[in-house]
Amino acid sequence: MEAEIEAYLAQRAAEGLSPKTQAHYRRVLTGLAASFQAHGAARWADAVPDTVDAYLEELTQRYGFGSRASFTITARAFLRWLAESGAIPADPARHVTVPRPEKDDLPLPEPPLSEADVAELLNAMPKRNAVDLRDIALVELLYSGGLRISEALALDLRDTDFQNRVLHVRNGKGAKPRELPLLQGLFIALRTYLALRRSLLKGPDHGALLLTNRGQRLTIGASDRMFDKLNRRRGPKAPHLHAHRLRHSIAVHMLRGGADIRYIQAFLGHDSLESTKIYLRLVPADLRKVYDAAMPELAVST
């Protein structure tokens, strides 16, 4: 069963699937194989619809909606590929539909920071050296750029186009690139940091935008330590900071400012409008009514 998984992943990699997504698919399909084996299917060809239903029941018992939907989509695509390639006589998941979210499956997102919170955060951050300026640039990338932390850390120098005031996100989720405007705060933060970036280098410059004090690309662990330091400095009564809270704060601020939700979808790099619509639950009821009246298909239950 492992050989078929690797063959499938090799084909998807050739089609441009990112290494991160390949690793996710491998985990899901390895779990699928283990479930099938536990229910009497020693080979993929032994699986029948009941085998698939047993796997889906396991997902229901162990995971929330988001993971169930993701695992179901991945498993269904793989089994369809096996059938279409002739590796199995028929697709045992042809009856499967992707679960749709119920109201209880969509928890209200964490309250966003206010615009005043963000301004206070940036004004309070020290500006003593290149590391401090790098931290400010990272916060601006997450807020003014709306980036995922993985996207921000993957940026290279070549991704900043100051002449046209554009940021190129080449390693977006699902390997989908997008271009973002360099808004004023982000523009200034990046230019200020880049004026001192070379002082962080300790050897050859490989082009990473955000560097550690050892001259290497900034990591998730280092960014987590930065947020821990910020939270300690702000104290327990201040809203807790983390990368995703900055990203979804800008989404809510844009909605409150009247931005079209489809623009916000593109800005955040969401594949589906469903992922963006959840932010409508964090705007005032009267504004939500305006969106519902203008675009009834975007209405969101609360």
ChimeraX attribute file (.defattr): number of C-alpha atoms within 10 A of each C-alpha:
attribute: neighborCount
match mode: 1-to-1
recipient: residues
	/A:1	15
	/A:2	13
	/A:3	8
	/A:4	14
	/A:5	16
	/A:6	14
	/A:7	11
	/A:8	18
	/A:9	20
	/A:10	14
	/A:11	11
	/A:12	14
	/A:13	14
	/A:14	10
	/A:15	9
	/A:16	12
	/A:17	16
	/A:18	18
	/A:19	13
	/A:20	12
	/A:21	16
	/A:22	18
	/A:23	12
	/A:24	15
	/A:25	20
	/A:26	18
	/A:27	12
	/A:28	16
	/A:29	22
	/A:30	15
	/A:31	15
	/A:32	20
	/A:33	21
	/A:34	14
	/A:35	18
	/A:36	22
	/A:37	17
	/A:38	13
	/A:39	15
	/A:40	11
	/A:41	16
	/A:42	14
	/A:43	13
	/A:44	21
	/A:45	18
	/A:46	14
	/A:47	22
	/A:48	15
	/A:49	14
	/A:50	13
	/A:51	19
	/A:52	24
	/A:53	15
	/A:54	15
	/A:55	21
	/A:56	20
	/A:57	11
	/A:58	13
	/A:59	17
	/A:60	13
	/A:61	9
	/A:62	10
	/A:63	12
	/A:64	13
	/A:65	17
	/A:66	14
	/A:67	13
	/A:68	21
	/A:69	19
	/A:70	15
	/A:71	22
	/A:72	23
	/A:73	15
	/A:74	17
	/A:75	22
	/A:76	20
	/A:77	13
	/A:78	20
	/A:79	23
	/A:80	17
	/A:81	15
	/A:82	20
	/A:83	16
	/A:84	13
	/A:85	10
	/A:86	11
	/A:87	13
	/A:88	18
	/A:89	13
	/A:90	16
	/A:91	21
	/A:92	22
	/A:93	21
	/A:94	13
	/A:95	10
	/A:96	14
	/A:97	11
	/A:98	12
	/A:99	13
	/A:100	11
	/A:101	12
	/A:102	8
	/A:103	10
	/A:104	8
	/A:105	11
	/A:106	13
	/A:107	10
	/A:108	12
	/A:109	12
	/A:110	11
	/A:111	12
	/A:112	21
	/A:113	21
	/A:114	14
	/A:115	12
	/A:116	9
	/A:117	13
	/A:118	18
	/A:119	11
	/A:120	11
	/A:121	15
	/A:122	16
	/A:123	11
	/A:124	12
	/A:125	14
	/A:126	12
	/A:127	15
	/A:128	8
	/A:129	13
	/A:130	21
	/A:131	20
	/A:132	15
	/A:133	23
	/A:134	25
	/A:135	23
	/A:136	24
	/A:137	27
	/A:138	27
	/A:139	27
	/A:140	26
	/A:141	28
	/A:142	25
	/A:143	23
	/A:144	23
	/A:145	24
	/A:146	26
	/A:147	27
	/A:148	20
	/A:149	20
	/A:150	14
	/A:151	16
	/A:152	24
	/A:153	21
	/A:154	18
	/A:155	20
	/A:156	17
	/A:157	12
	/A:158	11
	/A:159	17
	/A:160	20
	/A:161	14
	/A:162	13
	/A:163	6
	/A:164	9
	/A:165	14
	/A:166	16
	/A:167	22
	/A:168	18
	/A:169	23
	/A:170	16
	/A:171	17
	/A:172	20
	/A:173	17
	/A:174	16
	/A:175	15
	/A:176	15
	/A:177	12
	/A:178	15
	/A:179	14
	/A:180	19
	/A:181	17
	/A:182	21
	/A:183	15
	/A:184	11
	/A:185	16
	/A:186	23
	/A:187	21
	/A:188	14
	/A:189	19
	/A:190	23
	/A:191	15
	/A:192	17
	/A:193	23
	/A:194	18
	/A:195	11
	/A:196	14
	/A:197	22
	/A:198	13
	/A:199	14
	/A:200	18
	/A:201	15
	/A:202	11
	/A:203	9
	/A:204	8
	/A:205	11
	/A:206	12
	/A:207	14
	/A:208	17
	/A:209	24
	/A:210	27
	/A:211	21
	/A:212	17
	/A:213	16
	/A:214	12
	/A:215	19
	/A:216	19
	/A:217	19
	/A:218	20
	/A:219	16
	/A:220	12
	/A:221	8
	/A:222	12
	/A:223	19
	/A:224	13
	/A:225	12
	/A:226	15
	/A:227	17
	/A:228	15
	/A:229	11
	/A:230	18
	/A:231	17
	/A:232	11
	/A:233	12
	/A:234	15
	/A:235	10
	/A:236	9
	/A:237	7
	/A:238	12
	/A:239	15
	/A:240	15
	/A:241	15
	/A:242	18
	/A:243	21
	/A:244	16
	/A:245	20
	/A:246	24
	/A:247	24
	/A:248	24
	/A:249	24
	/A:250	24
	/A:251	26
	/A:252	24
	/A:253	18
	/A:254	15
	/A:255	22
	/A:256	15
	/A:257	10
	/A:258	12
	/A:259	13
	/A:260	11
	/A:261	20
	/A:262	14
	/A:263	13
	/A:264	20
	/A:265	18
	/A:266	16
	/A:267	17
	/A:268	22
	/A:269	24
	/A:270	17
	/A:271	13
	/A:272	11
	/A:273	15
	/A:274	12
	/A:275	12
	/A:276	22
	/A:277	17
	/A:278	17
	/A:279	20
	/A:280	24
	/A:281	16
	/A:282	21
	/A:283	13
	/A:284	11
	/A:285	12
	/A:286	9
	/A:287	15
	/A:288	19
	/A:289	15
	/A:290	12
	/A:291	20
	/A:292	15
	/A:293	12
	/A:294	11
	/A:295	11
	/A:296	11
	/A:297	9
	/A:298	17
	/A:299	15
	/A:300	17
	/A:301	8
	/A:302	12
